[in-house]
Amino acid sequence: MILITNDDGVNAPGLLALKKALDGVARVEVYAPDRNWSAASRTRTFHKPLRVDEVRLLDGSRGFATSGTPSDCVSLALLGLLDRLPDLIVSGINDGLNLGRDVSYSGTVAAAMEGVRSGVPAVAISFDTSGDRSEMPNYTMTAEYAARFAAFLLDQQELPTNIVLNVNVPYAPMGRKLETRITRLGGDAYSNYLVTGKDPQGRNYYWISGDPLTKGSKEAESTDIGAISAGYVSVTPIHLDMTEHELLAPLAEWLPSLNAV
């Protein structure tokens, strides 16, 4: 069984394309937010009850929409709403890339992390929709890639623990073969700037915004940003343990001074 979730909402076209593709791989269950939670990171709901409603996706198939965040969706499914633990969680297909240091903002990646912390292998998959100039981005190639990737993972005897596989797919013309690179996280995937103005009542407002830095990036192809810029699919293993182990011993040398205070 494969559990699908996302951060763009249960009616997002990327989720529907993913489900259609994965239906040919295994039994699929959908638990996704009832609204867009992009950039929600690992937000969890503790201060109010959550609601879960059975819904029909745009193709008429069944899904479940929750009032919670992407992380909540996975928790609800794993803590009892599914009849058993899934063999794999696939979060996506996200509308836009999740790369470099910016992955910590991503609700798509966070949902996959929620599965991994519960012992279930998980993949986050995102697509560069900015390269598709059509009115509706075509998720077909990315969904087909996701299905092949999921089938490959399910065939493995053992998958890494405490690891999210963060997959980013570049825009490519239909029919072009997608080649893959195993990568590390790059630097900043977006620039940041502040837009300011005044509303009709004369009050100041502030809008945090940014532009993608992937086009023409000079980052090495060993990074996710560099691989995407060169036209490759990027697969990055992300560890839940964020400890900088190499600094443990040097920082321990601070202890005599710190404990003397």
Number of C-alpha atoms within 10 A of each C-alpha: 16 22 26 31 32 36 32 25 24 27 19 21 21 25 28 22 20 25 29 17 20 23 14 12 17 17 12 19 20 26 28 35 25 24 18 18 19 18 19 20 21 21 17 14 13 8 6 7 8 14 12 17 12 12 17 14 19 12 9 8 12 15 21 21 24 23 17 24 29 36 28 23 29 28 19 17 21 19 12 10 14 13 9 11 19 20 15 24 28 29 30 34 32 28 23 17 25 29 28 19 13 16 20 16 16 22 29 34 34 27 34 32 30 23 27 22 15 14 15 21 25 33 30 30 31 29 26 20 20 14 14 15 9 9 6 9 17 19 24 15 21 26 26 16 19 25 22 15 13 20 16 11 17 17 9 8 6 9 13 12 14 19 22 28 22 26 28 28 29 24 22 17 11 9 7 8 11 15 10 16 18 17 21 22 22 19 16 16 23 17 10 11 11 9 10 11 10 10 9 6 6 8 8 10 10 10 10 9 11 13 10 14 15 20 13 11 16 12 16 15 21 16 22 31 31 26 27 25 21 18 17 23 24 30 24 24 17 17 15 14 9 7 9 7 9 8 9 10 9 10 9 10 10 10 10 9 8 9 7 6 5
